[in-house]
Amino acid sequence: MLRTITLGSCVSVQGTFERQLENGKILVRVGKLLFEGYPVVKAAA
């Protein structure tokens, strides 16, 4: 499943969901790299 995370105020990364961390962040994989950040919440329509 693809997930989008934010790494800072202006940087976001989209990759394959790896796992949920205890501090509320998630890990996503892009190729061989793992990125840790806060998940982007879906906007209400």
RAVENFEN-V150016 format. One record per residue. PSI is psi in whole degrees, -180 to 180 (NA if undefined). OMEGA is omega as a letter, one per 20 degrees, with the letter a starting at -180 (none if undefined). NEAR is the number of other C-alpha atoms within 12 Angstrom. Layout:
PSI_OMEGA_NEAR ; PSI_OMEGA_NEAR
This chain:
133_r_11 ; 138_r_18 ; 154_r_28 ; 135_r_28 ; 160_r_32 ; 136_r_23 ; -18_r_20 ; -161_a_14 ; -23_a_11 ; -4_a_8 ; 127_r_14 ; 154_a_19 ; 139_r_28 ; 129_a_28 ; -174_a_26 ; 129_a_22 ; 131_r_25 ; -60_r_23 ; 161_r_23 ; 136_r_18 ; 162_a_16 ; -25_a_10 ; 10_r_12 ; -9_r_14 ; 166_r_22 ; 161_r_29 ; 134_r_30 ; 147_a_31 ; 131_r_23 ; 103_a_19 ; -123_r_11 ; -2_a_10 ; 144_r_14 ; 135_r_19 ; 142_r_31 ; 130_r_31 ; -179_r_30 ; 136_a_27 ; 145_r_28 ; 127_a_21 ; 149_r_10 ; 140_r_9 ; 144_r_5 ; 138_a_4 ; NA_none_3
